[in-house]
Amino acid sequence: MRQAMTMPAHSGIYATLPRMISLLLAIALAGLILTYPRAFAHAGHGLLSLVMLGVSAGFVHGVGFIPEHKAWRILFGPWVAWPLLAAGLLLFLRG
């Protein structure tokens, strides 16, 4: 049986405040995309796919899930989520 991760759950980037930021940004952007899809119509398919990756990563980080594999931990961590969520918000404001 595999050992659980030994990373402290409430330290650094996995503390409550950074996770709340990720979750609130992901909820807000997902709501904007679902409510005002025409605001994102000018964005290309590839760019919108990256924004949706950011939303997914925001939800994963926001609920406190820490992937075991390092590549998934980086991909679904805040260092990827926050810039992509910010890009999505900028796309909405431009549209």
Backbone as XML, in Angstrom:
<?xml version="1.0"?>
<chain id="A" units="angstrom">
  <residue number="1" name="MET">
    <atom name="N" x="0.833" y="-1.171" z="0.000"/>
    <atom name="CA" x="0.000" y="0.000" z="0.000"/>
    <atom name="C" x="0.883" y="1.241" z="0.000"/>
  </residue>
  <residue number="2" name="ARG">
    <atom name="N" x="0.485" y="2.259" z="-0.733"/>
    <atom name="CA" x="1.278" y="3.488" z="-0.818"/>
    <atom name="C" x="1.095" y="4.329" z="0.432"/>
  </residue>
  <residue number="3" name="GLN">
    <atom name="N" x="2.162" y="4.997" z="0.786"/>
    <atom name="CA" x="2.119" y="5.902" z="1.932"/>
    <atom name="C" x="1.436" y="7.203" z="1.521"/>
  </residue>
  <residue number="4" name="ALA">
    <atom name="N" x="0.715" y="7.810" z="2.427"/>
    <atom name="CA" x="0.121" y="9.122" z="2.173"/>
    <atom name="C" x="1.234" y="10.170" z="2.158"/>
  </residue>
  <residue number="5" name="MET">
    <atom name="N" x="0.967" y="11.282" z="1.495"/>
    <atom name="CA" x="1.967" y="12.349" z="1.445"/>
    <atom name="C" x="2.233" y="12.878" z="2.840"/>
  </residue>
  <residue number="6" name="THR">
    <atom name="N" x="3.474" y="13.223" z="3.104"/>
    <atom name="CA" x="3.840" y="13.716" z="4.422"/>
    <atom name="C" x="3.944" y="15.233" z="4.450"/>
  </residue>
  <residue number="7" name="MET">
    <atom name="N" x="3.460" y="15.898" z="3.399"/>
    <atom name="CA" x="3.495" y="17.349" z="3.344"/>
    <atom name="C" x="2.494" y="17.918" z="4.346"/>
  </residue>
  <residue number="8" name="PRO">
    <atom name="N" x="2.890" y="18.903" z="5.151"/>
    <atom name="CA" x="1.943" y="19.504" z="6.088"/>
    <atom name="C" x="0.778" y="20.132" z="5.330"/>
  </residue>
  <residue number="9" name="ALA">
    <atom name="N" x="-0.422" y="19.864" z="5.788"/>
    <atom name="CA" x="-1.618" y="20.305" z="5.070"/>
    <atom name="C" x="-1.861" y="21.801" z="5.190"/>
  </residue>
  <residue number="10" name="HIS">
    <atom name="N" x="-1.380" y="22.429" z="6.235"/>
    <atom name="CA" x="-1.711" y="23.832" z="6.454"/>
    <atom name="C" x="-0.471" y="24.711" z="6.469"/>
  </residue>
  <residue number="11" name="SER">
    <atom name="N" x="0.431" y="24.497" z="5.531"/>
    <atom name="CA" x="1.631" y="25.319" z="5.493"/>
    <atom name="C" x="1.860" y="25.862" z="4.098"/>
  </residue>
  <residue number="12" name="GLY">
    <atom name="N" x="2.440" y="27.030" z="4.033"/>
    <atom name="CA" x="2.820" y="27.634" z="2.762"/>
    <atom name="C" x="1.662" y="27.829" z="1.814"/>
  </residue>
  <residue number="13" name="ILE">
    <atom name="N" x="1.811" y="27.356" z="0.610"/>
    <atom name="CA" x="0.837" y="27.569" z="-0.442"/>
    <atom name="C" x="-0.417" y="26.720" z="-0.240"/>
  </residue>
  <residue number="14" name="TYR">
    <atom name="N" x="-0.367" y="25.745" z="0.649"/>
    <atom name="CA" x="-1.532" y="24.907" z="0.930"/>
    <atom name="C" x="-2.246" y="25.338" z="2.212"/>
  </residue>
  <residue number="15" name="ALA">
    <atom name="N" x="-1.939" y="26.538" z="2.695"/>
    <atom name="CA" x="-2.647" y="27.082" z="3.858"/>
    <atom name="C" x="-4.059" y="27.487" z="3.431"/>
  </residue>
  <residue number="16" name="THR">
    <atom name="N" x="-4.868" y="27.859" z="4.378"/>
    <atom name="CA" x="-6.277" y="28.151" z="4.114"/>
    <atom name="C" x="-6.464" y="29.348" z="3.185"/>
  </residue>
  <residue number="17" name="LEU">
    <atom name="N" x="-5.761" y="30.447" z="3.407"/>
    <atom name="CA" x="-5.968" y="31.655" z="2.596"/>
    <atom name="C" x="-5.643" y="31.449" z="1.118"/>
  </residue>
  <residue number="18" name="PRO">
    <atom name="N" x="-4.492" y="30.884" z="0.756"/>
    <atom name="CA" x="-4.243" y="30.648" z="-0.676"/>
    <atom name="C" x="-5.257" y="29.707" z="-1.316"/>
  </residue>
  <residue number="19" name="ARG">
    <atom name="N" x="-5.703" y="28.695" z="-0.563"/>
    <atom name="CA" x="-6.704" y="27.779" z="-1.113"/>
    <atom name="C" x="-8.039" y="28.489" z="-1.310"/>
  </residue>
  <residue number="20" name="MET">
    <atom name="N" x="-8.401" y="29.383" z="-0.388"/>
    <atom name="CA" x="-9.645" y="30.147" z="-0.534"/>
    <atom name="C" x="-9.577" y="31.063" z="-1.753"/>
  </residue>
  <residue number="21" name="ILE">
    <atom name="N" x="-8.421" y="31.665" z="-1.985"/>
    <atom name="CA" x="-8.250" y="32.524" z="-3.162"/>
    <atom name="C" x="-8.458" y="31.707" z="-4.430"/>
  </residue>
  <residue number="22" name="SER">
    <atom name="N" x="-7.840" y="30.537" z="-4.503"/>
    <atom name="CA" x="-7.994" y="29.674" z="-5.680"/>
    <atom name="C" x="-9.443" y="29.275" z="-5.887"/>
  </residue>
  <residue number="23" name="LEU">
    <atom name="N" x="-10.101" y="28.863" z="-4.822"/>
    <atom name="CA" x="-11.478" y="28.395" z="-4.940"/>
    <atom name="C" x="-12.418" y="29.527" z="-5.341"/>
  </residue>
  <residue number="24" name="LEU">
    <atom name="N" x="-12.273" y="30.695" z="-4.734"/>
    <atom name="CA" x="-13.149" y="31.818" z="-5.079"/>
    <atom name="C" x="-12.926" y="32.305" z="-6.506"/>
  </residue>
  <residue number="25" name="LEU">
    <atom name="N" x="-11.667" y="32.362" z="-6.944"/>
    <atom name="CA" x="-11.387" y="32.758" z="-8.325"/>
    <atom name="C" x="-11.942" y="31.738" z="-9.317"/>
  </residue>
  <residue number="26" name="ALA">
    <atom name="N" x="-11.799" y="30.458" z="-9.002"/>
    <atom name="CA" x="-12.313" y="29.419" z="-9.897"/>
    <atom name="C" x="-13.833" y="29.465" z="-9.968"/>
  </residue>
  <residue number="27" name="ILE">
    <atom name="N" x="-14.504" y="29.658" z="-8.841"/>
    <atom name="CA" x="-15.964" y="29.751" z="-8.836"/>
    <atom name="C" x="-16.416" y="30.972" z="-9.624"/>
  </residue>
  <residue number="28" name="ALA">
    <atom name="N" x="-15.742" y="32.106" z="-9.402"/>
    <atom name="CA" x="-16.120" y="33.334" z="-10.100"/>
    <atom name="C" x="-15.941" y="33.199" z="-11.608"/>
  </residue>
  <residue number="29" name="LEU">
    <atom name="N" x="-14.812" y="32.677" z="-12.038"/>
    <atom name="CA" x="-14.554" y="32.571" z="-13.471"/>
    <atom name="C" x="-15.444" y="31.522" z="-14.123"/>
  </residue>
  <residue number="30" name="ALA">
    <atom name="N" x="-15.684" y="30.410" z="-13.449"/>
    <atom name="CA" x="-16.601" y="29.402" z="-13.998"/>
    <atom name="C" x="-18.002" y="29.991" z="-14.133"/>
  </residue>
  <residue number="31" name="GLY">
    <atom name="N" x="-18.418" y="30.763" z="-13.152"/>
    <atom name="CA" x="-19.721" y="31.426" z="-13.231"/>
    <atom name="C" x="-19.794" y="32.421" z="-14.372"/>
  </residue>
  <residue number="32" name="LEU">
    <atom name="N" x="-18.726" y="33.183" z="-14.570"/>
    <atom name="CA" x="-18.701" y="34.147" z="-15.682"/>
    <atom name="C" x="-18.756" y="33.444" z="-17.029"/>
  </residue>
  <residue number="33" name="ILE">
    <atom name="N" x="-18.014" y="32.359" z="-17.163"/>
    <atom name="CA" x="-18.002" y="31.625" z="-18.431"/>
    <atom name="C" x="-19.374" y="31.032" z="-18.718"/>
  </residue>
  <residue number="34" name="LEU">
    <atom name="N" x="-20.029" y="30.507" z="-17.691"/>
    <atom name="CA" x="-21.351" y="29.911" z="-17.890"/>
    <atom name="C" x="-22.438" y="30.961" z="-18.099"/>
  </residue>
  <residue number="35" name="THR">
    <atom name="N" x="-22.307" y="32.114" z="-17.450"/>
    <atom name="CA" x="-23.336" y="33.146" z="-17.523"/>
    <atom name="C" x="-23.181" y="34.043" z="-18.745"/>
  </residue>
  <residue number="36" name="TYR">
    <atom name="N" x="-21.954" y="34.418" z="-19.072"/>
    <atom name="CA" x="-21.684" y="35.332" z="-20.184"/>
    <atom name="C" x="-20.725" y="34.704" z="-21.196"/>
  </residue>
  <residue number="37" name="PRO">
    <atom name="N" x="-21.127" y="33.663" z="-21.884"/>
    <atom name="CA" x="-20.186" y="33.007" z="-22.813"/>
    <atom name="C" x="-19.788" y="33.905" z="-23.984"/>
  </residue>
  <residue number="38" name="ARG">
    <atom name="N" x="-20.639" y="34.846" z="-24.343"/>
    <atom name="CA" x="-20.286" y="35.741" z="-25.459"/>
    <atom name="C" x="-19.116" y="36.661" z="-25.132"/>
  </residue>
  <residue number="39" name="ALA">
    <atom name="N" x="-18.883" y="36.901" z="-23.864"/>
    <atom name="CA" x="-17.744" y="37.735" z="-23.472"/>
    <atom name="C" x="-16.421" y="37.051" z="-23.782"/>
  </residue>
  <residue number="40" name="PHE">
    <atom name="N" x="-16.452" y="35.728" z="-23.948"/>
    <atom name="CA" x="-15.245" y="34.979" z="-24.251"/>
    <atom name="C" x="-15.200" y="34.533" z="-25.711"/>
  </residue>
  <residue number="41" name="ALA">
    <atom name="N" x="-16.152" y="35.022" z="-26.521"/>
    <atom name="CA" x="-16.250" y="34.579" z="-27.910"/>
    <atom name="C" x="-15.036" y="35.007" z="-28.737"/>
  </residue>
  <residue number="42" name="HIS">
    <atom name="N" x="-14.419" y="36.126" z="-28.382"/>
    <atom name="CA" x="-13.265" y="36.607" z="-29.150"/>
    <atom name="C" x="-12.002" y="35.796" z="-28.871"/>
  </residue>
  <residue number="43" name="ALA">
    <atom name="N" x="-12.002" y="35.035" z="-27.778"/>
    <atom name="CA" x="-10.828" y="34.222" z="-27.443"/>
    <atom name="C" x="-10.803" y="32.980" z="-28.324"/>
  </residue>
  <residue number="44" name="GLY">
    <atom name="N" x="-9.651" y="32.585" z="-28.731"/>
    <atom name="CA" x="-9.519" y="31.383" z="-29.530"/>
    <atom name="C" x="-9.736" y="30.136" z="-28.686"/>
  </residue>
  <residue number="45" name="HIS">
    <atom name="N" x="-9.911" y="29.021" z="-29.368"/>
    <atom name="CA" x="-10.177" y="27.758" z="-28.691"/>
    <atom name="C" x="-9.019" y="27.367" z="-27.772"/>
  </residue>
  <residue number="46" name="GLY">
    <atom name="N" x="-7.798" y="27.550" z="-28.230"/>
    <atom name="CA" x="-6.632" y="27.190" z="-27.424"/>
    <atom name="C" x="-6.521" y="28.031" z="-26.171"/>
  </residue>
  <residue number="47" name="LEU">
    <atom name="N" x="-6.771" y="29.330" z="-26.293"/>
    <atom name="CA" x="-6.685" y="30.214" z="-25.139"/>
    <atom name="C" x="-7.779" y="29.907" z="-24.124"/>
  </residue>
  <residue number="48" name="LEU">
    <atom name="N" x="-8.977" y="29.646" z="-24.612"/>
    <atom name="CA" x="-10.063" y="29.301" z="-23.698"/>
    <atom name="C" x="-9.813" y="27.946" z="-23.022"/>
  </residue>
  <residue number="49" name="SER">
    <atom name="N" x="-9.160" y="27.037" z="-23.723"/>
    <atom name="CA" x="-8.794" y="25.756" z="-23.113"/>
    <atom name="C" x="-7.807" y="25.959" z="-21.967"/>
  </residue>
  <residue number="50" name="LEU">
    <atom name="N" x="-6.862" y="26.866" z="-22.142"/>
    <atom name="CA" x="-5.921" y="27.170" z="-21.066"/>
    <atom name="C" x="-6.631" y="27.805" z="-19.879"/>
  </residue>
  <residue number="51" name="VAL">
    <atom name="N" x="-7.596" y="28.676" z="-20.156"/>
    <atom name="CA" x="-8.361" y="29.290" z="-19.072"/>
    <atom name="C" x="-9.138" y="28.217" z="-18.305"/>
  </residue>
  <residue number="52" name="MET">
    <atom name="N" x="-9.712" y="27.269" z="-19.031"/>
    <atom name="CA" x="-10.449" y="26.192" z="-18.369"/>
    <atom name="C" x="-9.512" y="25.289" z="-17.561"/>
  </residue>
  <residue number="53" name="LEU">
    <atom name="N" x="-8.269" y="25.114" z="-18.021"/>
    <atom name="CA" x="-7.278" y="24.399" z="-17.222"/>
    <atom name="C" x="-7.031" y="25.159" z="-15.922"/>
  </residue>
  <residue number="54" name="GLY">
    <atom name="N" x="-6.958" y="26.479" z="-16.019"/>
    <atom name="CA" x="-6.788" y="27.298" z="-14.819"/>
    <atom name="C" x="-7.949" y="27.161" z="-13.860"/>
  </residue>
  <residue number="55" name="VAL">
    <atom name="N" x="-9.174" y="27.115" z="-14.395"/>
    <atom name="CA" x="-10.352" y="26.918" z="-13.548"/>
    <atom name="C" x="-10.279" y="25.552" z="-12.862"/>
  </residue>
  <residue number="56" name="SER">
    <atom name="N" x="-9.917" y="24.527" z="-13.620"/>
    <atom name="CA" x="-9.793" y="23.184" z="-13.040"/>
    <atom name="C" x="-8.725" y="23.156" z="-11.955"/>
  </residue>
  <residue number="57" name="ALA">
    <atom name="N" x="-7.583" y="23.752" z="-12.237"/>
    <atom name="CA" x="-6.503" y="23.788" z="-11.247"/>
    <atom name="C" x="-6.920" y="24.592" z="-10.024"/>
  </residue>
  <residue number="58" name="GLY">
    <atom name="N" x="-7.689" y="25.655" z="-10.235"/>
    <atom name="CA" x="-8.184" y="26.435" z="-9.106"/>
    <atom name="C" x="-9.103" y="25.633" z="-8.207"/>
  </residue>
  <residue number="59" name="PHE">
    <atom name="N" x="-9.967" y="24.828" z="-8.811"/>
    <atom name="CA" x="-10.840" y="23.967" z="-8.013"/>
    <atom name="C" x="-10.042" y="22.897" z="-7.276"/>
  </residue>
  <residue number="60" name="VAL">
    <atom name="N" x="-9.085" y="22.281" z="-7.954"/>
    <atom name="CA" x="-8.279" y="21.221" z="-7.326"/>
    <atom name="C" x="-7.504" y="21.783" z="-6.138"/>
  </residue>
  <residue number="61" name="HIS">
    <atom name="N" x="-6.840" y="22.908" z="-6.339"/>
    <atom name="CA" x="-6.081" y="23.513" z="-5.244"/>
    <atom name="C" x="-7.018" y="24.055" z="-4.171"/>
  </residue>
  <residue number="62" name="GLY">
    <atom name="N" x="-8.137" y="24.628" z="-4.586"/>
    <atom name="CA" x="-9.057" y="25.251" z="-3.644"/>
    <atom name="C" x="-9.700" y="24.286" z="-2.666"/>
  </residue>
  <residue number="63" name="VAL">
    <atom name="N" x="-9.987" y="23.077" z="-3.112"/>
    <atom name="CA" x="-10.598" y="22.114" z="-2.194"/>
    <atom name="C" x="-9.556" y="21.414" z="-1.329"/>
  </residue>
  <residue number="64" name="GLY">
    <atom name="N" x="-8.279" y="21.662" z="-1.595"/>
    <atom name="CA" x="-7.226" y="21.124" z="-0.742"/>
    <atom name="C" x="-6.629" y="19.809" z="-1.182"/>
  </residue>
  <residue number="65" name="PHE">
    <atom name="N" x="-6.939" y="19.370" z="-2.385"/>
    <atom name="CA" x="-6.370" y="18.117" z="-2.882"/>
    <atom name="C" x="-4.926" y="18.342" z="-3.286"/>
  </residue>
  <residue number="66" name="ILE">
    <atom name="N" x="-4.037" y="17.484" z="-2.812"/>
    <atom name="CA" x="-2.619" y="17.567" z="-3.160"/>
    <atom name="C" x="-2.251" y="16.294" z="-3.904"/>
  </residue>
  <residue number="67" name="PRO">
    <atom name="N" x="-2.051" y="16.374" z="-5.237"/>
    <atom name="CA" x="-1.697" y="15.166" z="-5.996"/>
    <atom name="C" x="-0.370" y="14.588" z="-5.533"/>
  </residue>
  <residue number="68" name="GLU">
    <atom name="N" x="-0.251" y="13.279" z="-5.628"/>
    <atom name="CA" x="0.978" y="12.602" z="-5.222"/>
    <atom name="C" x="2.116" y="12.835" z="-6.201"/>
  </residue>
  <residue number="69" name="HIS">
    <atom name="N" x="1.837" y="12.711" z="-7.480"/>
    <atom name="CA" x="2.879" y="12.832" z="-8.506"/>
    <atom name="C" x="3.261" y="14.303" z="-8.672"/>
  </residue>
  <residue number="70" name="LYS">
    <atom name="N" x="4.538" y="14.566" z="-8.751"/>
    <atom name="CA" x="5.026" y="15.946" z="-8.786"/>
    <atom name="C" x="4.527" y="16.719" z="-10.004"/>
  </residue>
  <residue number="71" name="ALA">
    <atom name="N" x="4.447" y="16.069" z="-11.165"/>
    <atom name="CA" x="3.978" y="16.767" z="-12.371"/>
    <atom name="C" x="2.528" y="17.219" z="-12.211"/>
  </residue>
  <residue number="72" name="TRP">
    <atom name="N" x="1.677" y="16.360" z="-11.635"/>
    <atom name="CA" x="0.277" y="16.751" z="-11.417"/>
    <atom name="C" x="0.175" y="17.834" z="-10.349"/>
  </residue>
  <residue number="73" name="ARG">
    <atom name="N" x="1.029" y="17.734" z="-9.338"/>
    <atom name="CA" x="1.029" y="18.746" z="-8.275"/>
    <atom name="C" x="1.383" y="20.118" z="-8.837"/>
  </residue>
  <residue number="74" name="ILE">
    <atom name="N" x="2.310" y="20.168" z="-9.788"/>
    <atom name="CA" x="2.671" y="21.442" z="-10.418"/>
    <atom name="C" x="1.553" y="21.916" z="-11.337"/>
  </residue>
  <residue number="75" name="LEU">
    <atom name="N" x="1.025" y="21.008" z="-12.171"/>
    <atom name="CA" x="-0.004" y="21.379" z="-13.140"/>
    <atom name="C" x="-1.280" y="21.868" z="-12.464"/>
  </residue>
  <residue number="76" name="PHE">
    <atom name="N" x="-1.663" y="21.239" z="-11.357"/>
    <atom name="CA" x="-2.894" y="21.617" z="-10.678"/>
    <atom name="C" x="-2.642" y="22.416" z="-9.408"/>
  </residue>
  <residue number="77" name="GLY">
    <atom name="N" x="-1.487" y="23.049" z="-9.335"/>
    <atom name="CA" x="-1.158" y="23.897" z="-8.192"/>
    <atom name="C" x="-1.447" y="25.360" z="-8.497"/>
  </residue>
  <residue number="78" name="PRO">
    <atom name="N" x="-1.270" y="26.191" z="-7.514"/>
    <atom name="CA" x="-1.594" y="27.612" z="-7.682"/>
    <atom name="C" x="-0.659" y="28.358" z="-8.629"/>
  </residue>
  <residue number="79" name="TRP">
    <atom name="N" x="0.560" y="27.850" z="-8.830"/>
    <atom name="CA" x="1.498" y="28.562" z="-9.697"/>
    <atom name="C" x="1.053" y="28.496" z="-11.154"/>
  </residue>
  <residue number="80" name="VAL">
    <atom name="N" x="0.273" y="27.526" z="-11.506"/>
    <atom name="CA" x="-0.310" y="27.440" z="-12.848"/>
    <atom name="C" x="-1.716" y="28.045" z="-12.836"/>
  </residue>
  <residue number="81" name="ALA">
    <atom name="N" x="-2.477" y="27.768" z="-11.773"/>
    <atom name="CA" x="-3.871" y="28.199" z="-11.713"/>
    <atom name="C" x="-4.012" y="29.714" z="-11.693"/>
  </residue>
  <residue number="82" name="TRP">
    <atom name="N" x="-3.277" y="30.387" z="-10.842"/>
    <atom name="CA" x="-3.487" y="31.827" z="-10.672"/>
    <atom name="C" x="-3.206" y="32.643" z="-11.934"/>
  </residue>
  <residue number="83" name="PRO">
    <atom name="N" x="-2.099" y="32.416" z="-12.653"/>
    <atom name="CA" x="-1.910" y="33.191" z="-13.886"/>
    <atom name="C" x="-2.987" y="32.907" z="-14.940"/>
  </residue>
  <residue number="84" name="LEU">
    <atom name="N" x="-3.419" y="31.640" z="-15.047"/>
    <atom name="CA" x="-4.452" y="31.308" z="-16.020"/>
    <atom name="C" x="-5.806" y="31.882" z="-15.620"/>
  </residue>
  <residue number="85" name="LEU">
    <atom name="N" x="-6.102" y="31.893" z="-14.327"/>
    <atom name="CA" x="-7.339" y="32.514" z="-13.858"/>
    <atom name="C" x="-7.302" y="34.021" z="-14.093"/>
  </residue>
  <residue number="86" name="ALA">
    <atom name="N" x="-6.165" y="34.635" z="-13.868"/>
    <atom name="CA" x="-6.026" y="36.070" z="-14.132"/>
    <atom name="C" x="-6.192" y="36.361" z="-15.622"/>
  </residue>
  <residue number="87" name="ALA">
    <atom name="N" x="-5.639" y="35.502" z="-16.469"/>
    <atom name="CA" x="-5.808" y="35.681" z="-17.917"/>
    <atom name="C" x="-7.276" y="35.556" z="-18.298"/>
  </residue>
  <residue number="88" name="GLY">
    <atom name="N" x="-7.989" y="34.643" z="-17.675"/>
    <atom name="CA" x="-9.417" y="34.494" z="-17.947"/>
    <atom name="C" x="-10.211" y="35.714" z="-17.528"/>
  </residue>
  <residue number="89" name="LEU">
    <atom name="N" x="-9.866" y="36.289" z="-16.382"/>
    <atom name="CA" x="-10.548" y="37.502" z="-15.948"/>
    <atom name="C" x="-10.243" y="38.672" z="-16.879"/>
  </residue>
  <residue number="90" name="LEU">
    <atom name="N" x="-9.009" y="38.757" z="-17.365"/>
    <atom name="CA" x="-8.664" y="39.807" z="-18.324"/>
    <atom name="C" x="-9.411" y="39.618" z="-19.651"/>
  </residue>
  <residue number="91" name="LEU">
    <atom name="N" x="-9.569" y="38.375" z="-20.087"/>
    <atom name="CA" x="-10.352" y="38.101" z="-21.291"/>
    <atom name="C" x="-11.793" y="38.555" z="-21.118"/>
  </residue>
  <residue number="92" name="PHE">
    <atom name="N" x="-12.355" y="38.302" z="-19.954"/>
    <atom name="CA" x="-13.728" y="38.716" z="-19.690"/>
    <atom name="C" x="-13.848" y="40.235" z="-19.708"/>
  </residue>
  <residue number="93" name="LEU">
    <atom name="N" x="-12.897" y="40.912" z="-19.079"/>
    <atom name="CA" x="-12.947" y="42.381" z="-19.037"/>
    <atom name="C" x="-12.744" y="42.995" z="-20.411"/>
  </residue>
  <residue number="94" name="ARG">
    <atom name="N" x="-11.955" y="42.333" z="-21.269"/>
    <atom name="CA" x="-11.734" y="42.828" z="-22.645"/>
    <atom name="C" x="-12.952" y="42.607" z="-23.533"/>
  </residue>
  <residue number="95" name="GLY">
    <atom name="N" x="-13.682" y="41.516" z="-23.254"/>
    <atom name="CA" x="-14.786" y="41.138" z="-24.131"/>
    <atom name="C" x="-16.013" y="41.902" z="-23.805"/>
  </residue>
</chain>
